[in-house]
Amino acid sequence: MSVSFDINSEIKPYQVEIGEGLLEATLKAAGDSIFLCDSFFAGRLAPCGRPIIAIDATEYAKSLDRMSEVIIRLRDSGATRSTNLIAVGGGVIQDVATFCASIYMRGISWKYLPTTLLGMVDSCIGGKSAINVGPYKNIVGNFYPPDEILVDPDLCGTLAVEQKVAGLCEAAKICYARGGDAFARYLVLHPSAELKNINLSHLIELSLRSKKWFIEVDEFDRNERLLLNFGHTFGHAIEGAAQFAVSHGVAVGVGILAAIHYARISTGKETLPQSTATLATHIRGLLAHIDGLGGVLATTTEQDLFDRFAADKKHTSTAYTIVGIDKAGRLQRLALPRSSESENMIRETFKAIRQPDFLSAAE
């Protein structure tokens, strides 16, 4: 049994369907389609008899100079304006598919089947692409949502623990950001790194419906949707300084803890709002399942972390832009003046995450 709902987009409305067995059903009804997939799935897709463009899902694969290669392979595979592109993979595949589908012959239709938990609970909706150019990560991109998103929870069965943790960190963040009872409903599902004894379809639906609200009120990242950057500005710096030895979702989890730490030292208050303390405890519990994470964080340097933080594209010439927490535990956008005071607190935060006890500190 599957569940579906629509996303209202100014570009085009699109549908999300969540249900077991959707990948196999898609292969049986591929029609005049071309598949773009992570190389890992190429063998599984082969029986459908349709052209397959398989790429290794690396950071280099989503660089701007690689987009021309995908376009050429689409053309060589016979793609026309009426061809339906079906993307199967995680975040890299989604970025490549979004960008290439939007520019090939000025735009073709496409479907997306996310294969990571992070993709299923978060990035599959919203329509964004993020493409690397030279040394600059995610500096180019656009909005071009798929016509349909098919989420098959069965694909989570083979995920590594780190991939599960990455997805749950993002789902927790989305539900917390949404406010109301979304985070409480998330916790009732007892999400754990092993994904045992959990109705995964319900968790995915809750997270995506929570994110749906942000997309429909602020599709193009001008106001409310920016709250979903909670943990990301610190997280991107951590991800880069660790030379991508930490996955994006896990880096965001650490970034959430960093943002909470910054809130403490910037306000001088040791006691967190109960909801924030619960979030921090939950994130720490998830990250505890990542072997060697503390060691990886310790290999980073405070200066490199700060430099990467300062280079984030969300900042302005006069302020560092982050998502923080108010005294009631609600998320808020903050513009921190580019002053020595702000810099010192940011550096103090990065110093803290490199300490051996940071990931195990009690709230």
KELOKE-328196 format. One record per residue (C-alpha): residue number from 1; z negated, x negated, y negated; residue in one letter. Coordinates in steps of 0.05 Angstrom, whole numbers, plus 5000, padded with zeros to 4 digits. Layout:
// residues N
PT  seq    c3    c1    c2  type
PT  NUM     Z     X     Y     A
...
// end
This chain:
// residues 363
PT  seq    c3    c1    c2  type
PT    1  5000  5000  5000     M
PT    2  5019  4973  4932     S
PT    3  4999  4989  4860     V
PT    4  5045  4984  4800     S
PT    5  5040  4991  4724     F
PT    6  5085  4978  4664     D
PT    7  5079  4927  4608     I
PT    8  5104  4952  4542     N
PT    9  5142  4896  4508     S
PT   10  5182  4894  4444     E
PT   11  5234  4852  4481     I
PT   12  5239  4900  4541     K
PT   13  5190  4940  4582     P
PT   14  5177  4911  4651     Y
PT   15  5139  4930  4714     Q
PT   16  5085  4895  4754     V
PT   17  5077  4912  4828     E
PT   18  5019  4884  4870     I
PT   19  5020  4890  4945     G
PT   20  5021  4852  5011     E
PT   21  5089  4835  5040     G
PT   22  5128  4838  4975     L
PT   23  5161  4770  4986     L
PT   24  5190  4790  5053     E
PT   25  5213  4857  5025     A
PT   26  5248  4821  4968     T
PT   27  5285  4775  5016     L
PT   28  5311  4835  5055     K
PT   29  5337  4868  4991     A
PT   30  5362  4806  4954     A
PT   31  5432  4835  4940     G
PT   32  5472  4796  4889     D
PT   33  5415  4749  4872     S
PT   34  5404  4674  4864     I
PT   35  5337  4644  4879     F
PT   36  5302  4591  4837     L
PT   37  5243  4565  4875     C
PT   38  5192  4511  4887     D
PT   39  5221  4464  4940     S
PT   40  5161  4482  4983     F
PT   41  5189  4552  4993     F
PT   42  5263  4535  5003     A
PT   43  5258  4539  5079     G
PT   44  5223  4606  5077     R
PT   45  5277  4635  5032     L
PT   46  5337  4608  5070     A
PT   47  5344  4666  5119     P
PT   48  5363  4713  5062     C
PT   49  5431  4679  5058     G
PT   50  5433  4676  4982     R
PT   51  5443  4613  4939     P
PT   52  5377  4575  4929     I
PT   53  5363  4527  4872     I
PT   54  5302  4489  4896     A
PT   55  5265  4441  4849     I
PT   56  5202  4400  4856     D
PT   57  5148  4434  4814     A
PT   58  5128  4374  4772     T
PT   59  5117  4365  4697     E
PT   60  5183  4328  4694     Y
PT   61  5218  4389  4723     A
PT   62  5201  4430  4662     K
PT   63  5226  4379  4612     S
PT   64  5282  4400  4564     L
PT   65  5332  4350  4592     D
PT   66  5324  4380  4661     R
PT   67  5342  4450  4637     M
PT   68  5416  4432  4633     S
PT   69  5414  4413  4707     E
PT   70  5388  4482  4726     V
PT   71  5441  4516  4682     I
PT   72  5496  4475  4717     I
PT   73  5469  4494  4785     R
PT   74  5467  4568  4765     L
PT   75  5540  4563  4744     R
PT   76  5559  4525  4807     D
PT   77  5524  4578  4849     S
PT   78  5568  4632  4818     G
PT   79  5518  4664  4771     A
PT   80  5549  4715  4724     T
PT   81  5520  4759  4669     R
PT   82  5505  4812  4723     S
PT   83  5469  4763  4770     T
PT   84  5396  4774  4783     N
PT   85  5354  4710  4784     L
PT   86  5293  4713  4829     I
PT   87  5241  4660  4815     A
PT   88  5191  4642  4869     V
PT   89  5136  4592  4853     G
PT   90  5080  4574  4806     G
PT   91  5075  4559  4732     G
PT   92  5129  4505  4729     V
PT   93  5180  4551  4763     I
PT   94  5161  4607  4716     Q
PT   95  5171  4564  4655     D
PT   96  5239  4540  4680     V
PT   97  5261  4610  4700     A
PT   98  5239  4642  4635     T
PT   99  5275  4590  4593     F
PT  100  5339  4586  4634     C
PT  101  5346  4661  4646     A
PT  102  5340  4672  4571     S
PT  103  5395  4624  4551     I
PT  104  5444  4628  4610     Y
PT  105  5503  4669  4584     M
PT  106  5456  4692  4529     R
PT  107  5408  4723  4579     G
PT  108  5409  4748  4650     I
PT  109  5360  4793  4688     S
PT  110  5307  4762  4731     W
PT  111  5247  4776  4775     K
PT  112  5186  4734  4787     Y
PT  113  5143  4725  4849     L
PT  114  5084  4681  4832     P
PT  115  5058  4639  4889     T
PT  116  4994  4611  4858     T
PT  117  4931  4651  4843     L
PT  118  4935  4628  4771     L
PT  119  5005  4657  4765     G
PT  120  4983  4721  4798     M
PT  121  4923  4735  4754     V
PT  122  4949  4707  4688     D
PT  123  5014  4674  4671     S
PT  124  5062  4721  4708     C
PT  125  5056  4771  4650     I
PT  126  5067  4756  4577     G
PT  127  5138  4729  4580     G
PT  128  5124  4659  4554     K
PT  129  5159  4594  4571     S
PT  130  5131  4525  4554     A
PT  131  5177  4465  4560     I
PT  132  5162  4391  4552     N
PT  133  5204  4346  4506     V
PT  134  5195  4271  4515     G
PT  135  5120  4256  4510     P
PT  136  5104  4324  4480     Y
PT  137  5077  4376  4528     K
PT  138  5096  4450  4519     N
PT  139  5126  4437  4450     I
PT  140  5187  4482  4461     V
PT  141  5188  4552  4488     G
PT  142  5206  4625  4479     N
PT  143  5189  4696  4501     F
PT  144  5233  4727  4555     Y
PT  145  5194  4769  4605     P
PT  146  5223  4784  4674     P
PT  147  5249  4853  4690     D
PT  148  5200  4858  4747     E
PT  149  5140  4819  4772     I
PT  150  5123  4823  4846     L
PT  151  5053  4798  4864     V
PT  152  5042  4786  4938     D
PT  153  4969  4768  4952     P
PT  154  4988  4746  5022     D
PT  155  5015  4682  4991     L
PT  156  4944  4660  4973     C
PT  157  4927  4648  5046     G
PT  158  4953  4577  5045     T
PT  159  4929  4556  4976     L
PT  160  4884  4496  4969     A
PT  161  4813  4507  4943     V
PT  162  4831  4475  4877     E
PT  163  4888  4525  4866     Q
PT  164  4841  4582  4881     K
PT  165  4789  4555  4832     V
PT  166  4842  4546  4779     A
PT  167  4863  4619  4785     G
PT  168  4792  4645  4784     L
PT  169  4774  4605  4722     C
PT  170  4832  4638  4685     E
PT  171  4815  4707  4712     A
PT  172  4743  4700  4691     A
PT  173  4765  4678  4622     K
PT  174  4813  4737  4614     I
PT  175  4762  4788  4635     C
PT  176  4708  4757  4591     Y
PT  177  4756  4756  4531     A
PT  178  4775  4829  4542     R
PT  179  4703  4851  4529     G
PT  180  4675  4918  4549     G
PT  181  4658  4920  4622     D
PT  182  4717  4878  4647     A
PT  183  4676  4816  4662     F
PT  184  4621  4856  4696     A
PT  185  4674  4889  4739     R
PT  186  4702  4821  4755     Y
PT  187  4634  4796  4779     L
PT  188  4623  4858  4822     V
PT  189  4683  4834  4864     L
PT  190  4643  4771  4882     H
PT  191  4698  4721  4867     P
PT  192  4687  4655  4903     S
PT  193  4727  4592  4913     A
PT  194  4741  4610  4986     E
PT  195  4767  4680  4967     L
PT  196  4727  4708  5025     K
PT  197  4702  4779  5028     N
PT  198  4740  4799  4966     I
PT  199  4793  4851  4953     N
PT  200  4843  4803  4922     L
PT  201  4891  4858  4901     S
PT  202  4836  4891  4861     H
PT  203  4818  4825  4827     L
PT  204  4891  4811  4809     I
PT  205  4900  4881  4782     E
PT  206  4836  4877  4740     L
PT  207  4856  4810  4710     S
PT  208  4928  4832  4695     L
PT  209  4907  4899  4666     R
PT  210  4857  4862  4622     S
PT  211  4912  4815  4598     K
PT  212  4961  4873  4590     K
PT  213  4919  4898  4532     W
PT  214  4926  4832  4494     F
PT  215  5001  4831  4506     I
PT  216  5013  4901  4482     E
PT  217  4972  4895  4418     V
PT  218  4995  4824  4401     D
PT  219  5055  4803  4443     E
PT  220  5075  4743  4401     F
PT  221  5008  4708  4392     D
PT  222  4991  4725  4320     R
PT  223  4921  4753  4327     N
PT  224  4883  4783  4387     E
PT  225  4922  4747  4441     R
PT  226  4901  4680  4412     L
PT  227  4832  4693  4440     L
PT  228  4861  4678  4509     L
PT  229  4864  4605  4486     N
PT  230  4789  4602  4500     F
PT  231  4778  4536  4535     G
PT  232  4850  4515  4527     H
PT  233  4846  4468  4467     T
PT  234  4791  4427  4500     F
PT  235  4824  4438  4568     G
PT  236  4892  4411  4547     H
PT  237  4859  4347  4522     A
PT  238  4821  4340  4587     I
PT  239  4884  4352  4629     E
PT  240  4923  4299  4591     G
PT  241  4868  4247  4587     A
PT  242  4858  4254  4662     A
PT  243  4932  4239  4672     Q
PT  244  4941  4308  4703     F
PT  245  4894  4290  4761     A
PT  246  4860  4355  4740     V
PT  247  4902  4418  4747     S
PT  248  4913  4463  4688     H
PT  249  4867  4519  4711     G
PT  250  4811  4472  4729     V
PT  251  4818  4436  4662     A
PT  252  4812  4504  4628     V
PT  253  4749  4516  4668     G
PT  254  4720  4451  4642     V
PT  255  4747  4469  4573     G
PT  256  4709  4534  4574     I
PT  257  4644  4496  4588     L
PT  258  4663  4447  4532     A
PT  259  4674  4505  4483     A
PT  260  4606  4533  4502     I
PT  261  4574  4465  4492     H
PT  262  4607  4459  4424     Y
PT  263  4579  4528  4405     A
PT  264  4510  4503  4423     R
PT  265  4511  4440  4382     I
PT  266  4548  4471  4323     S
PT  267  4497  4527  4317     T
PT  268  4436  4487  4338     G
PT  269  4418  4542  4388     K
PT  270  4400  4522  4459     E
PT  271  4395  4594  4484     T
PT  272  4462  4627  4500     L
PT  273  4476  4702  4499     P
PT  274  4466  4729  4569     Q
PT  275  4539  4743  4581     S
PT  276  4559  4673  4560     T
PT  277  4505  4641  4604     A
PT  278  4531  4683  4662     T
PT  279  4602  4660  4649     L
PT  280  4581  4587  4645     A
PT  281  4541  4592  4710     T
PT  282  4600  4625  4745     H
PT  283  4650  4572  4721     I
PT  284  4603  4516  4742     R
PT  285  4596  4548  4811     G
PT  286  4672  4550  4819     L
PT  287  4682  4478  4794     L
PT  288  4629  4453  4843     A
PT  289  4681  4462  4898     H
PT  290  4728  4410  4867     I
PT  291  4712  4345  4901     D
PT  292  4709  4285  4854     G
PT  293  4718  4325  4790     L
PT  294  4659  4292  4755     G
PT  295  4687  4224  4774     G
PT  296  4755  4241  4744     V
PT  297  4723  4264  4679     L
PT  298  4683  4200  4676     A
PT  299  4748  4159  4677     T
PT  300  4771  4190  4612     T
PT  301  4752  4160  4545     T
PT  302  4721  4196  4487     E
PT  303  4774  4168  4440     Q
PT  304  4833  4190  4484     D
PT  305  4803  4259  4492     L
PT  306  4793  4267  4417     F
PT  307  4863  4241  4401     D
PT  308  4894  4291  4449     R
PT  309  4851  4346  4422     F
PT  310  4871  4329  4350     A
PT  311  4945  4330  4368     A
PT  312  4943  4402  4394     D
PT  313  4998  4445  4366     K
PT  314  4950  4501  4347     K
PT  315  4917  4460  4293     H
PT  316  4937  4461  4219     T
PT  317  4940  4404  4169     S
PT  318  4870  4422  4144     T
PT  319  4834  4450  4204     A
PT  320  4823  4444  4279     Y
PT  321  4835  4512  4311     T
PT  322  4793  4533  4371     I
PT  323  4766  4596  4403     V
PT  324  4690  4597  4399     G
PT  325  4633  4644  4412     I
PT  326  4593  4685  4362     D
PT  327  4518  4699  4368     K
PT  328  4531  4761  4410     A
PT  329  4574  4723  4459     G
PT  330  4640  4751  4434     R
PT  331  4700  4705  4427     L
PT  332  4724  4688  4357     Q
PT  333  4778  4644  4327     R
PT  334  4749  4585  4288     L
PT  335  4783  4540  4238     A
PT  336  4741  4476  4236     L
PT  337  4752  4434  4174     P
PT  338  4781  4366  4187     R
PT  339  4716  4334  4166     S
PT  340  4671  4280  4194     S
PT  341  4620  4334  4212     E
PT  342  4670  4372  4255     S
PT  343  4698  4308  4285     E
PT  344  4628  4284  4304     N
PT  345  4612  4350  4340     M
PT  346  4679  4349  4377     I
PT  347  4667  4277  4398     R
PT  348  4597  4296  4420     E
PT  349  4626  4351  4463     T
PT  350  4675  4302  4496     F
PT  351  4618  4253  4507     K
PT  352  4579  4307  4542     A
PT  353  4633  4327  4591     I
PT  354  4638  4254  4615     R
PT  355  4565  4253  4635     Q
PT  356  4548  4257  4710     P
PT  357  4504  4320  4701     D
PT  358  4551  4361  4657     F
PT  359  4581  4402  4714     L
PT  360  4513  4416  4745     S
PT  361  4472  4430  4683     A
PT  362  4432  4495  4687     A
PT  363  4442  4548  4634     E
// end
